[in-house]
């Protein structure tokens, strides 16, 4: 549940920082760079917690070759993307309130990274899982002999059913130990990208709308 909440927060913060970039950053080049690297950060975090993610392929249409090389050559790609975002933010002529608001979102990504790494690096000890599996195996082996007198040959049906239920519970416990393997993180990342692109696209029309309001006031 903690992993699910963290990735829900990452999705919300991505929307927030993209919207802030569209509103607060006046330079369109810097604004676009902030949006690109925000998505790169989310995708890098995805690759950090799930194996088999090709980050270069995923971001091929988002970052140019130089940016991809800069990101993928780093030992810690999430930290690199956040570092780039910090430098982009630092160079913008923002007020103190706007700067602190955007910096707070970047800091959240650091917190989420730390939370994900804590879950990855502190799993339940293997001995716990092995002990549970051994106990279930022994218990299920003895079960038919214990119930044969009262259930007769029905035990042939009862034992597999009980084994299916108990071993299923054990498997669920193992998956909960590694939540990133079952979370739909790629779908969350795709949602973040779509929402970011939509915010950027709608911002152009909103800028014209706001300028019309300003001219008529």
KAUR-V202400 format. One record per helix or strand of 2 or more residues. SS is the DSSP state (H for helix, E for strand). FROM is the first residue (numbers start at 1). TO is the last residue. If there is no record, write none. Layout:
# KAUR-V202400
ss=SS from=FROM to=TO
ss=SS from=FROM to=TO
This chain:
# KAUR-V202400
ss=H from=2 to=24
ss=H from=28 to=49
ss=H from=55 to=58
ss=H from=65 to=72
ss=H from=77 to=90
ss=H from=96 to=121
ss=H from=126 to=177
ss=H from=179 to=181
ss=H from=185 to=216
